[in-house]
């Protein structure tokens, strides 16, 4: 089941604001928390007390809490990888290894008696995961999570992201990645130019980022990396369909009732015999066979345009298509709307036989 998460950074915020944020997040269905123990440096005792207090608050709300750590944290806090009681006493659900060990240590940690999850950094070379798996870990306690990238142009490429995510899914591990709020003002570090996992997400609306991650079929949990996302952003993510890609569209004025119904109310299925020019959703031409589809707005077609064939196309009348390339209109096709600009790129990632929905942007 897909899940949503938020991040908190107690050493950069106040306990009161963190509590308000977590309460708001749970209101909209968020169920996990990411936090960061790596940046603890001065006054460790005070900071750890504050961390524990907000962790307990999150757990009382029913949220899982995973903290980012590294070998330097183990050394600083005098923790041995074979004894994770310190993290259990902090009431954590698990720890994320931003920088890992040799593979054997991770395997041993996965058998900890507390059931703590050991979250592996997914953004590194996939040989790291293979090495861990070679040491026969307890897979029930191994999960994965990508990095986020505060510096512009340093985020992951889609190619690398897909390759590393696929390697985790191959082992049947639960996965996570980060999206960035446009409302947020801080993260764990001083540099804060957004905190996405994928570089191409940096300037996109948070909902579009999340749609893309879930639509890959490779990411189970989507976490907002920076603080604090607005209530509207939390609400939008909370109500979005995480199992079915839903694209926002703008329709032309005075669109007839049936054409509007085809666009917004039907479940669309991309045909298996795919075209490089259009996504074809053909059930409407069967369902409404015999209806006289008038020609509307027969302009030339641009990528992202939503088109419905008029009855001039006879057998194809009523078929909905979404353009993947610019095309010349035959004079028989109605351009009834368009996918919103920021979501047009998602069309390139709709697979054969994939189901999807369209919803009005306004």
N, C-alpha and C positions, 0 to 999 in steps of 0.2 A: 504493500500500500504506500503510495507516495506521501511524503510528509514535508512539512515546512518548519524552518527554524530561524532563530534570530541570534545575534551575537551581542555580548556585553563585555565591557572592558573596565572592571571596577577600579583599577588604578588610574583611569582617566575620566571617571565619572563619579556621581554621588549615588549612595545606596538608595535614597528616596527616588531619584529619577529612574534607576534601574528597576526598582520594584514596580513603578508605574508602567514602564515599558513592557515588562514581562506579563503583567496582568492584562494589559491591552492586547498583547500578542496571543495569549491563551483565549481571549474572547473571540478571536478570529481563527482559531483552530491550529495555532502553532504549537508544536509539541517537543521541540528540542532546542537546546542552547549551546552555542559555541562560546568558549572564553579562552583566555590566553594567559598561561603561567610563565611563558618565556620571558616576558618583559619585566618580571619582578626583579628589582635590583636593590633598592634602598628600603630600609625599615620592613624587612620581610615579615616579621611577626604581625605587625599591624595590617599589612596588605593581605596576608593569608587569613587573618580573622575576618576581614571584610569580604574576601572571596567566599569563605565558608558560609557567611551569613546570607549572601545573595544566592549561593548555590542551594542552601537549604530552602530559601524562599521559592526558588524555581522548582525544586523537587516537590514541595508542598502543593504547588500548582499542577503537579502531574507531569512535569517536563523532564526529559532526559538532559543531562548536563555533561558535556565532554570538554576537557581542557587541553589546550595545545601545550606540549612539553617537548623537551629535547634532552640529549645526554647531559648537556650542561646544567639543566634543571635538576636532574638526578644527582649530579655532583654537588651542586650548590645546596640542595636540601638534604644531602647525605642519605639518599635513597638507593637501594640496590635493586636491580631489575627483577630479582627473584622474590622480592618482598614488596608488594604494592599496597600494604596496609595504610600508608600515609594517604593515598588517594581515596581509599575506601573510607577512611575517617573523615575526609573532606566531603563525603557524601556524593562523590562523582559517579556518573554512570560509566565513564570510561576516560581514557586518555588518548590524545592524538599525537603521534610521533612525527613532529615536523621534520626533524632529522633523526634517522633511525640508527640502529645498531648494526650488527653483522648479519642478522637473520635468525640465528640461533636464539639470541636474547628475546626477540619478538615472539618466537615460538614458545619459549618457556613462559613468558608473560601471559600468553593466551590461556595457560592452564592455571591462572591465579585462582585461589579458592573463593574469591569474592564475586566472581562473575563479571568483573570489569571488562568492558569492551576495549580492545586494542585497535585504534584507528590508524591505518597506514596512509601516508602521504601518497596520493594517486598521481601527482604531477611530475614525479621523478621517473627515471628510467625504469622500464618494466622488469628489468633483470632483478631489481630489488625484491619485487613481489615473488618472482620465481624462486629466489633464494630462500625467502621466508617459507614458502610452501614446501620446499625441499626438506626443511627441518620438521615437517609434519606437525603444524600447529593445530590447536583446537579451532577449527573453522567457525564454530558457533560464536566465538569471541573475536573474530577478525572482521573488521569492516574497513571501508576506505573513504577518504575525503580529499578532494583537490585543494590546492592553495588558492589564495586570493592575491591580487597584485595591485598595490597602491600607486605604483609609478606608471604613468601613461606609457603605452607601447611595450610594456613588459609582460602582459598577460599571455596566456597560452594561445597558440594557433589552433584552429579547429582540427587540423590533421593530427597534431600531437594529442590534443584532448581526446579525440575519438579513439586513437590507438591505445592510450593508457587506460581509458575507461573500459574499452572492450576486453583488455587483459584481466581486469578485476571481475567483470561480468562472467568471463570464461570460467572462473573459479566459483561462481555463484555467490559472490560477496555483495553485501549491501554497500551502496555508494552515495556520495554527496558532492555537491559543488556549490559555489557561492555566486550570488547576484549582488548588485550594488544599488543602494537607494540614492535617488537624486536629492532627497530631502536631508539626508544625514550629513553631519559636519565633522565626525571624527571616527577613527579606528584605533588600532593598537600603536601605530607609528605616527611620527610627525607628518610624513608625506601622506597626502590624502587626496588623490585625483580620481576617486572612485575605487571600489574594491571588488571588481569582478574576477571570476576565474578566466573567462574567455575575453581576450582583448577586444573582439568585435562587439562585445556587449556594453562597453564602457559608457557610451552615450545613449543607450537605448532605454526606453521605459522599463521599469522593473518587471512588469507583467510580461512584456515581450521576452525579456531575458529568461524568465522562469518557463514560459511556454517552450522556448527553444531547448532548454535543458531537459525538461520532461519528455519532449517530443523525440529526443535522441533514443529513448528507450534504454539508456545506459545509466541514468541518474535517478536514484530513489528519493533522495532528500535534497531540497533546495533551501539554502540558508542565506539570509540577508547578512552581509559581512560588516557593514558599517552602521553607526548609530547616529541618531535614531531614525528609523523609517517612520514616515507619517502614518497617521491612522488610516488615511485613504489608501496608502500603499498596502498596509496590512490587510485591510478589508478586501481590496481587489485581489490579492493573492489568495486570501482565505476562501473566496467564493469561486475562484476560477476552477474549471474542470481540469484536473490534473491527469486524467486518463485519456482524454479526447482533445486533440488540438482544435482550438476554436479561434478563428481569425476574425479580426475586426474589419468591417467593410463600410464604405460610404456608398449609398445608393443614389441614383439620379432622382430628381424631383418628379412627382406625379407618376411613379412606377405603378402599373396596374397591379391589382390585388394578387392575382395568381402568380405573376412573375416574382412579386415580393415574397410570397409564401414559399416558392421554390427556393429562393436564395436563403431565407432566414429560418425556415421551419423544417426543411428536409435534412435528413442525415446524408451527407455526401460521401461517396466512395470513389476513390481514384481507381480507374480501370487497371487491370493487370497488364494489358497490352499497351504499355505507356507510350505517349507521344513526347517528343522533345519540344513541341510547340504549346501544348495545352494539357492541363489536368482535366480529365473528362469524368463528369458525374452524370450517368446516363439514365438512372432510374426515373427521373422526372418525365422523360420522353415516353416511357412506358406507362407510367401512372396517369398521365394526362393526354394520352393518345386521342386524337380526334378534336382536341381543343384548337381553336383558331388563334395561333400566336401571331399577333401583329408585329410588324417591323418597327422597332423603336431605336432611335439614336444610332444609326448605322455608320458611326465614325470609324476611322482606322484604329487598330487595336494596339495598345501598349501593354508591356509586362505588368501583371497584376490586375488587368481589367477582367471583370466578370461578364461573361457573355451568355446569352440564351438564343439558340437558333430559332428563327421565326418559321412559320408554316411554309415559307418559300423554299425551305430546305427539306420539305416533305418528311421522309423517314426520320430525320434528325430533329424535327420540331419539338421544342421543349427541353432539349438537352442543355444542361449547364456546363460551361467550361470556364476555366481560369487561365488566362494567357501566361505562358512562360517566356515568350519572346514577343517583340513587336511584329505585327502582321498587318497586311492589307485586308480590309473588310471586303468580303465578296459582294456585299450589298444585300445579303440575306440574314445577317446576324445582328442581334440587338445588343448593344453595350449597355448593361443595366446598372453598372457600378464598378467599384474597384476596391481591392484590398488596400488598407491604409499604408502609407509609404514605409513606415518603420517595420512593418511585418511582411513586406513583399519577399524578403530574403527567405522567409520560412517556407515559401512555395517550393524552393529548390530541395527541401528536405522531406517533402511528402512522398512516401514510398508507394509502390504498387499495392493496390488493395487496401490502402490505409483509409480509415474512416475519419471524417473531420466535420466540423460545423462552421457556419458563418454567422456572425452577430453584428448588429448595427452599431457603429461607432458612436452615434448620437442617441 
